[in-house]
Amino acid sequence: MWKVQCLELSKLLYFVLAFIVVYISQNERYKCIYRAIVNFPRDVDLLVKIAHMMLVIFYYDIRGWTTLDIFQQHAKKNPQKVAFICGENYIQYKEMDEFSNRAARFYSSLGIAKGDSVAIFLETRVEYPSVWLGLMKIGGVGALINTNQRTQVLEHSLRISGAKYLIYGTELTQALKDIKDLLKDFKLYHIGNGEALEGSKNYLEEISKFSPKPLDNPLKMKITDKFLYIYTSGTTGLPKAAIMTHARYWVLVLACIKCFRLRSSDIVYDPLPLYHTAGGLLGVGQVLMNGSTVVLRPKFSASNFWVDCIKYNCTAAQYIGEMCRYLLSQPPRPTDRHHKVRCVFGNGLKFQVWEPFVNRFGIEQIGEYYGATEGNAAVINAWNFPGACGYIPWFAKPFYPISLIKVDETTNEPIRGPDGLCIECKTGEPGLLVGKIQKRPTGHFNGYVDKESTEKKILRDVCSKGDKVFNSGDILVKDEWGYVYFKDRTGDTFRWRGENVATTEVEAIISNIVGLKDATVYGVELPDVEGRAGMAAIVDTEGRLDLEKLSEGIHRDLPPYARPVFIRVIHSLPITSTFKIQKVYLQKEGYNVDKISDPIYVFDAKSSKYIPFTRELYNDVLSNKLRL
């Protein structure tokens, strides 16, 4: 009898508990309690991961280690383990260490010392990371040049690097021939069997003359020392060289390792370019920091992505949002789930793509993150919550102070209250992501090589008088569960094909091509596509715009991701009383043929020309029949 009574009592308690949970979940006064209960497992999980990461960083710091020391520990433990694979080529940990020893001795023989930079302009290959690892061993800095850059943009990136030496791949010789006047200031070394520039020496032959043994007097470095320049568009203008220190690198890589449960036994598929933060830092970091094996691919291929993962037995893979959409658009294959990949990690995976991607390819873990290369404000989503780029925990404010602040939609300037301080966004309100600049290495803002550009990314008197924060330049929005979602970019930059496009840079090039006519560039949204497609509005009052010449010039002078998808021929640009172009109106009109009477053209990949954007093509874009 007592068992029956206990059973009835337990049912009653269960019913009462369920009633309480439902009640507080529906009552506005108690919703915060309900959310705290639901979020508790996630918050504890994140707290443990953050604590673990900080303990690891503290351990490295008290031992006086840098990224180089961590890599060498892996090399000593598993010297014969394969570090990088690219096609049929591979390099082992011991070989990588010896390669970088030869390189370090070679750099020293040239007189390169701590703080000196060397420009690296290479396509993906197994030797790539070792080229700058050798520089790290003598305190040098590798300036990783985007291999898509051409003409004046390439000149600019090389010039601001401060380098006197350039290591390049012979597959990029033609791009360098176009700026041959600038190269008179550089000593040239090439890798590859193709045509080399006049006066260039073979890099691999030169370093082979030096010993592979460890350096006799290795340089003692600090975690605040810089070792790479990673180029980013920032919010305005030409590319900027962001400074990467060991401390900043540890936070980036260890956050992914700990939150996404990446293991040293993993084989990671990295089809991203090695000048890129995702591919060249996070991907390569799986070798340097985690002791894993990384499979490189020079150029992403949707049809070969899973083929490669199956071939090399990959257990983890990297992506950017558009890549997942491309993979999903491939015809279904019987081998779609024949891979061993349990985790894919990256950024920009849209909500509409997330669940179909997981369901089709059988992925256990999606690791989504958001963060600027140069910044100190980053968020991460390690809980498979579709569409969110990260999570801002309520408990992390004391040691990781990041927040969303209100900005004016037209000027992109922070909105301040009566006290002069910025106003923090409420749940559901879009705002600018900022991170408080702190003295500790992991919270420091290293900025750019150019001090003026660095200063422009700092906001003052934000949360309290006298404070300084890093301005991410990105608009995010937070939901009631603490998850944040990427909404837009501020300033004259938009993101397309996984790259930041600086509109002022594209505008200058287009203006030169069309005979200095007024032109403005902005990003427009496409249905179910991550980022924004480029659109250029060009003033042509006399009907003399030569579209064929424009197509040729854009193809010649701009990398693929920066080339406008749409061209709008306009009689005049909307400007303010202070003669600033009002892009917001052009963006709102976009490529909508119902709102625009001006001629619009769209880039046709088949003919490599701009063709009239008809109503039929417009409808095809809206219905996803036409992919741009």
N, C-alpha and C positions, 0 to 999 in steps of 0.2 A: 504493500500500500504506500509506504514512504517513498518508494522509487517513482511511483506514478505521480505523487505530489511534487517531488523534486523536478520531474520532467515538466509538469504543468507550470511550476514556478519559473523554470529556466525559459520556457516559451514566453511567459509573461514579461520577464526581464528583457528578453530579446525584443519583444514587441515595444516595450517602453523605450529601450535604447534606440530602436529604429525610428520611433516617433520623435524622439529628441533630436536625432540627426537630421531628419527631414524638416523638422520645425526650424532649427537654427539655420539650415541651408536656405530656407525661404524667407526668413525674417532678416531685414536689413540690419537691425541692431546687432545680430549675432552671427552674421555671415563671416566676419573676420575670424571668429572662433572655429567655424566650420572649415574655412580655408586652411587655418593653422593645423587642424587635425589631419586634413587630407594631404597637406604639403609636408607633414612631419617626416615621413620616410625619405622624400626627396631632399629636404633640407639637411637631414642628418647625413645622407649619402654625400651631398656636396661638401658639407663641413668636413667630413672625414677625408675626402679627396683633396680639398684645399690644404688641410692640416698636413697631410702626407707630402704634398708637393712642397710646402714651405719648409718642412723638416729636411727634405732631400736637398733643397737649395741651401739651407743653413749648414748641412753636413758638408756640401761641396765648398761652401765659403770658408768654414773654419779650417778646412784642410788646405786652403789656398789653391784650389783647383780652378781651371778654366774648362771650356768645352774641349780643348785639346787633350787635357788630362783624362777626361771621361772617355773620349774615344780611345786613347791609348790603353786604358784599362780593358776595354772590350777586345782590342787587338792582341793584348797579351793573353787574355783568357781563351780566345778562339781565333788564333792566327790564320788557320786554313779555311775559316768560314767565309762564304761569299758575301761581300758587302753590296756591290752593285752589279746588276745584269742589264745589258742593253742589246737586244737582238741575240746574236751568238757570242758576243763579247762579255766578259765578266772580270771583276777584280776582287781579290780576297782582302781580308782585313790587314794581313801582314804586307801584302803587295801595296796596298793603299798607304800604309804607314811608311814603307820604304820609298815609294814614289814621292810622297810629300817631304821626306828627308832630303832626297836629291834636289827637289824643287827649292827647298829652304836654303840649301847651300848655294844653289845657283843664284837665287835672289840676293843673297848676301854678297856674292862675288860682283854683282852689279852695283853694289853700294846702297841697296834698298834697306832701310832701317825702320825701326818702330814708328808707326804713324804714317809711313809713306804708302801711297796707293798705287795699284796696278789695275788697269782696265782689262776686263775679261769679256770678250765678245765671241762666245762659242755656242754652237748648237749642242743639244744633249748628247753626251757620251760618257762612258764609265770613268774617264779621267777627270771630268769637269770638277767634282768636289775636291779632288786631290790638288788641283791647281791652286785653289784658294786656301786649302788646308796647309799647304807649304808656306804660304804667306803668313798664316796665323802663327806658325812656329817661330817666326822672327819678329812678330808684332806688326806685320804689314796689314794692309787693308785691301780686300778685293772689291773692285767696283763692277758689279754684275750688270752689264749693258743688255738691254732688251734687244733681242735679235731681229725684231720687226722694225726697229727704228731705221730711218733713212734720212739723207740729206741734212737739212739744218737742225732737225731734232736730234739726230745722231751726233752731229757736231757739238751741239749744246751739252749732251750727256757726257761726252768725252772731255769737254773743256772743264765742266764743273767738277769732274772727278779729281782734278789736281794731279792726274797720273802723267808720268813721263814714259811709261812702258805700256804696250798694248799686246795682249795675247789673243789671237783670233783664229777662227776656223776657216780653212780655205774655201768652204762653201759660201762664205760671206765676203769673199774678196771683192766682188763687184760693188757691193754696198760701200766698201771702203774706198774704192777707186773714185766714187762720186764725190768724196770729200778729201781728195789727195793733198790739197793745199794745207789742210789742218794737220795731216799726218807727218808733216816735216818736223813737227815738235815731238814726235814719238819714236821710240826704238821699238821695232816690230818683231814679233815672234809668232810663228804660225803652227797649227796642228792640222794634219790632213794631207792627202795626196794630190789635191787639186792645185790650181794655179795660185801662186803666192804673189804678194806685192813685191815690187823691186826693193832690194835691200833687206828683205825680211829673212830671218833665220829660223831654222826648224827647231821648235821648242823641245820636242822629245829627244832630238839628237843632242841638244845643248845640255839638258839635265842629266843625260846618260853619262856624262863625263865626271859626275860627282858621286861620292860615296852614298850608299843607301843606309849607312849606320846612323844611329841617333846623334843629334848635335852634341858637340863636346861641352859647350856651355849654354844650355838652353835658357832662353829668356824667361825671366819670372814676370808673369802678368797678373793683372787684377781683373775681377769680374766686371769692373766698370770700363775696361778697355774696349775700344771698338775693333771690329775685325772684318766687317762688310759694309758696303754701301748698297742698299736696295732702292731702285728707282721707283718713284711713285708720282702720279700726276698731282697729288695734293688736291686743293680746291680750285686753284686758278693757275694759268700759265703753263710753262714748259715743265718737263719732268724735273723732279727734285731728288737729290740723293739723301735718302733717309739713313741715319746712322744706326747700325746694329751692334749692340754690346753683348757680352757673354750673359749678363744678368737678364737682359731683355729676351735673349734667345732661349734661355732656360725656362722662363715663364711661358713663352709660346709653345715650346715643344713638350715640356712636362705636363702642361695643362691637357694637351691632347692625349698623351700617353696615359695619364692617370684617369681622366674622365672617360675615355673611350676604351679603357682596359686593353691597351695595345701591349703586346708581349715581345720579349727578345726573340722568341721562336717564330714570330710572324714573318711572312713574306708579303711585303707591301707593294702594291702596284701603283706607280707614280707616272701617269701620262702627261704631267704638267711641265711646262718649261722650267729650267733650272735657274733662270734669272728672277723667277717669280717667288713671292713669299711662300705660297702654298707648296709649290713643287721644290723650290731650291732651299727652303728653310725647314718647313715642317716635314716634307718628304725625306730630304737628306738627313734631317735630325733623327729619323728612326734608326739610322746607322750610327751617327755620332753619339747620340744620347741613350739609345735603347738597345744597341747591339743586334738589330734586326737585319734582314736582307731586303733590299729595295730593288724592284724591277722598274727600269726606266723605259720610256718610249718617247722617241724624238717628237712625234706629233700624234695628238689624240685621234683615234679612229673608232667611230661608233661600231663598225662592223667587226673590229678586231679586239675590242675591249674584253669581252668575256672569253674569247678565244685565247688571248694572252693569259688571262687569269687562270684558265684551265691548264694551259701549257706549263706555266711556271708554278702551279700549286699555290697561288696567292691566297692568303687568308684575310687580307685587308686591302682596301683600295681608296684612292683619293678621287675627288671630283670637284668641279665647280657646277653651279646650278644648271647651266645650259647643257652640260654634258649628260646629266641624268635625263633631260628631256630628249636629247638625241638618242640615247640608248633605248628609251621607251618607245620612240618612233620607229625603231628597227622592226622588221617583220618577226613575229614570234618564231622561235626555234626550239627544237626538242632539247637542245643543250643549255637553255636559259638558266636552268638550275643545277647544271652539272659541275659548277665551280665549288670552291671551298671558302669563298669570301663570307665572313660572318659580320664584318664591319666595314662600312664606307664612311669616310669623313671628309668634310669640306665646308663650303659656304654657298648660299644662294639657292638652295633647293626649295622651290615654291610649293605651297600647300597643295595645289592641284596635281602636282607630279609626285609628291611624297608617297602617299599610300599606294597608288598604282605601281610605283617603282618597287616598293617593298614587297608587295603581293606577287608581282610577276617574277622577280628575281630571287625571292626568298631570303631577304637580308634581315639578320637579327637586330643589328644596331646601326642606326643612322647617327652620326656624330656631326652636328651642325655647330659652327662657331662664327663669331663676328669679331673683327678687330682690325684696326689700321696698322700697317707695318711699323710706322714710327710712333704710334700712340701708346698710352698707358691705360686705355679703356677698352676692355674686351669682355664679351659674354659668351657663354657656351650652353648648348642644349645636349645633354647626355642622357635624356630620358625618353627618347623617341616621341617627343611631342610634336605632331605635324605642323609645319609652317613656321615654328618659332626659331629664331636665330640664336636665342640664348635665354638666360634667366638672371634676373637681378635679385639676389637673396636679401631679405630684410635684415639679416643678422650680420652681413658682411660690411656694412657701412664703416665701422671703426677702422678696419684694416684694408678695405678695398672700396674707397669712396667714389663711386660712379653714380651718375644720375641723369635724368632727362629734364631739360629746362625749356621753357617756352620761347619761341622765336617768332618774329614778324614774318608772315608768309611772303611778303613782297620784297623786303630788304634782307631777310635772313639774319637780322640782328637780334640779339637776345632782348626779351622784354623784361624790364626791371620794375620793381615795386617802389612804393614811396620811400623805402629805406635805401634805395639804390642797388639793392641786391637782386639777383635773378630769381625768377619764380619757377619753382619745381612743378613739373607736370603731375596731374592727377591720373588715375587709372583711365585709360582710353584716350588720353590727350596726346597727340604726336608732339615730340620735342627733340631738341638737339642733345645727342649723347656727349657728355663731358666726363673727364676723369681728373680728380684732384691731383696736382703735381706734388709729389712728396720727395723727401731727401733720400729715403731708402732706395736702393738700386732697382728693386722690382716695381716701384711706383714712380720712378723718375721719367721725365720726358726728355729723350735724347735729341730729338729734333732732326734737323737737316744739316748738311755741310754749310749751306748758306744761312748765316745767322738772321738775316732779315726775314727769310721765309719761316724760320723757326719762331720768331717773335709773332708773326701773323697768326700762328696756330694757338696762341696763348690768350685766354680770357682772364681778366682780373676782377676781384670783388664779386664773386659769383654766389657762393653760399655764405661767406662771411667776409668782413673787411680785411683786405690784405692777402687773401688767398689767390692762388693761380690754378687754372685748370687747362687741360688739353681740349681743344675744340676738334672733335672728330670730323665735323662737316657733314654728318649723317643724321637724318631724322628717323627716329624709331618710335614705337608706341608700345606701352606695357598694358597687359590685360590684368584682370583681377587675381590671377594665379601667380603673377610675378614674371610670366614669360614675356619676352619682348620680340617685336617683329620689325624687320627692316621696311621702311616706308619710302624714303627718298634721299637724295643727296642735295646738300645746299651748295651755293656758289656755282661757278661755271664748270662743273664737272658732272658727268653721268657715267654709269657703268654699263658696258656692253661686251658680250663675249668674254666675261670674266676679267676685263681690263677697265681701268679708269680712263676716260677720255676727257682731256682738258679742252674745252671748247675754244678758248682763246688761241690755242695752238693750231687747231684745225681752221679756225676763221682766218688766221694770218696766211696760211698756205693757200686756201681757196681764193682769198682776195688777190694774191699774187698771180694765181693761174688765170683768173678772169679779168686781169688788167686793173687791179686795185678798185674794183667795184665794192660797194658796201655789202657785207655778208655777215650773218649771225648764225651760230650753230647751237642746237639744243637737243635734248633727248625727248623722244615720244614713246609712249607705251604701246606694246603690241599684245594682243590677247594671249594669255597663258604663257608669256615669255618673260624670263628673268631679265631684269635690267631695262634699259631704254635704247631704242634704235636711234641713230643719229639722223637729224634732219637739218638741212641748211636752207636758209632763206636768203636769196641773192637779189639785190636790186638791179633791175634791167629796164630802164625807162624807154630805151630805144629798140628793144627787141633784137639785140645783137649777140646775146649769150650763145656761145659755141659749145653745145653739150658734148660734142665729140672731144674737143680739146679739154674740156673740164674732166671728162671721164679718164682720159689719158693722164692728165696731171695728177688727179686724185690717186689713181692706181700707182703712179710713179713715186709720189712724195709722202703718201700716208700708209701706215700699216693697216691690214685688213679690218681690225676692230675699230679703227678711227674713221673709216670711210663712211660718209653719210649714206644712209639707205634711201632717204627721200631728198629731193631738191624742190624747193618752192621758188618760183620766179615772181618777185614782188615789185611794186612800183615805189614803195617807200617803207622804211622800218618804223614801227611805233617807238617813240622816244619820250622820256620824261622832260620836265622843265630844265633839268640839269644835264640833258643830253645823254642820258643812259638808256640803252635799248631795253624795252619792256618785253623780255622774253616770255614772261608769264602768259601774255595774251597769245603769243604764237604757239606756245606749248598747249594751251587749252584748245586751240583750233586744230592742232596736230595735222593730220593728213585727211581730215574729214571733208570729203568732196561736197557734202551738203552745206558746209559752212564757208567754204573757200571758193571764190571765183577765179583766183589766180591759177596759172598752170602749175601742175605738180608732176614730178617725174619720180620714178622708182628705179633702183638699180636692178638690172636683169643679169643674173649670174651666167646665163647661157651665152649671151652676146657680149657680156662685160661692158654694157653701155646703159645709159639712163633712157628709159622709155616712158611714154605718157602713162600717168597713173589714172586709169579709167574707172568708171563706176563698177565695172565687172571685177577689176582687180581689187578695188576697195572692198567689195563684198566677199571676195576670196580671202582677203586678209582677216576680216572679221569672223569668217566661218572656219578659219585655220586651214583652208584649202591651199593657200599660198604661204609658204614658209620663207621668211626673209633672214 
